[in-house]
Amino acid sequence: MSDEVVFLADAHLGAEAPGKTAAGERESTRATHLHRFFETLPGRVHSLVIVGDLFDFWFEYRTAIPRQHFATLAALRRLRDAGVEITYLNGNHDFWLGPFLSEEIGAVTRTGPLILERQGRKLWVHHGDGLIGGDLGYRVLRRVLRSSFSIGLYQLVHPDLGIPLAHWISSRSREARDPDRFPMERLWTEVALPRFAEGYDGVIIGHFHRAFERNEPSGESASPRQLIVLGDWIDQFTYAVLRDGQLKLETWPAR
């Protein structure tokens, strides 16, 4: 089997309301597009790394999961049964990853950064939220929301109320974000350069909904220093692939 690794982020499945509305049809089309991409991976890809926010909201109650994601969960299970390893990093919309994904789907779930050494590369992978300085309020809120106390409280809310409420909150967060206004240079100076100083030669992040790639030669190794921002699977359908030691940003289907 190939040693190829694929990285993608920010599909935000479930962001549009389900049903026979235009938004619901667009949601179904986006999910189908992603499932077809998954079908191309077995036999040529060793592992898939989901770098957060695959779902616009994810929460596992003790006896219930969000039903609208059944087809995507089934697609992930087929991918795992075909031998593709799946690692799922939590994002800022799906940070409550629970045992269902690991026990029933077979994915390895992670909180925080993923350190990946493969094909002669040393990569630092993170969803991207909370990495930029000056957002202390968000960092405090993130710590509160991800605490076991908050999770326990939310489990007391019936799913028929808790899931729509979470989607409403997520929609407010999306409306407040303008990815085109965020300077990519800050990601290079505040995130990538410190990681390069620690010995990594590649930094991969999601969250910012802009496909961006910056490469600079490194005098200490044959591999360049690379920052890749993964874009999204809403409008861009971009992903990164590590193939034969080369890290590249690609679009599906190829253009």
Summary of the structure (lengths in Angstrom):
residues: 255
radius of gyration: 17.9
end to end distance: 26.1
largest distance: 56.5
contacts: 776
relative contact order: 0.17
helix: 36%
strand: 24%
